[in-house]
Amino acid sequence: MTRTLDDPKALVPLSEAVFQILLSLADEDRHGYGIIQEVGERTDGRLRLGPGTLYGAIKRLRGQGLIEEVEADWRAADDERRRYYHLTALGRELATLEARRLERLLMGARQKKLLPQRGMA
């Protein structure tokens, strides 16, 4: 098992799949298929996580202490095999670091007029 990281900066930059998984858990606990659905919807189908990619990433993220499995409750009553995942404080910190890194990249692209300034079409 991978040890828990004390400094999430060591993991930046993240792959898009990992960042999207962390984002999907930022506002609610989800099971694996729920993560796949939410990422697909949020990216308008551009990113489709396959089960191998998702569950391999979940295993690594859990090992690093970035997400954790949470006890099944009423949500899993329809299928007790479902495992729900929760973003830890460390995982939230890492997702925030990556979002800020991406924001800085966008600011640079706007300064170079590759993208319009905010609020402009």
N, C-alpha and C positions, 0 to 999 in steps of 0.2 A: 504494500500500500504506500502511496506517495504521502510524504509528511505534509502537515499543514504549513502553509507559508505564512511567515510573519510580515512580509513586505509584498503586497500584491503588485507593486511596480515591476517586480521581476518577471511577471507574466505578460506585460504589455509589449507589443501589440497583440491583440487577440485575433484568432481566425474569425471570419464572419459568422460561421456556424456557432461557435462558442459564445460570441457576443449576443447573437440572437436568442440563444437558449437562456442566457442570464437575463436578457430583457424580458423574455416571456414570463420569468418568475419574479420580476420586480414588483408586480402589483397583485399577484395571487399565486397560491400553491397550485401546481398542475401535475397531472400524470403524464407519462410519456406521449401518448397519443394526443393529449391536449396541447402539449408543447408543439408537436408537429403541426397541428391545426392552426394554432395561434401564430406561429412563425409564418406559415403559408399565407394566412390572411393578411398579416401586417406587411408582408413583402409583396403582396398582390401576386403570389404564386412564383415569384422570381427565385426564391430560395425554398427548395423542397428537401427537408431533412429525411433521409432514409433511416430505418431502424438501426442499422449498423453504425451510422454516423452518430445518431442521437445517443444510443445506449453506451457506445464507446466514450463519448464526451461526458455523459452522466457519470460513468465510472471514474474518469479522471477528475472531474469537478468535485465529486464526493471525496475522493482520496486527498484532494488539496484543501478540503474544508470550505469550499466555495458554495456548495449546495448540500442539503441534507435531506434524507428521507424522513417524512413525517408520518405519524400514526394515521392509519386509515380511519375515517369517520363516516358520517352519513353520506359523504360524496361517493364513497366506494361501495356503498350498499348494493349497487347493481352488479359489481364484479370485485370480489375480494382480492383478486390477483393484482389489481391496479396498485401501483406504488406512486405516491404523491411526493413531490419534491418542493423544497423551500429554499429560497435564497438566504444565505447566512449574511451576517454583517460584513464579513470579509468579502463575500461574493458581491455584495452591493457596492462596497468600496472599489473593487476591481472594475465592475461595470461602469461606475461613475468616472473612474480614471480613463477608461477607454472612450467613453462618450466625450469627455473633455479633450482628449487627444484628437478625436475625429473632428470636433468643433474647431480646434486650432487649424487643422488641415483645410477645412472649409473656409475659414477666415482668410487664409493665405490664397486660396483659389479666387476668392472674391476680390482681394486686393490686387491680384493680377488680372482681374476682369475675365476670368474663365467662367465665373458664375455671376449672376446679377447680385447686387447688394440686397440685403434683407428688405422685404416689403416691396420689392420691384419684381415685375413679371419677367 
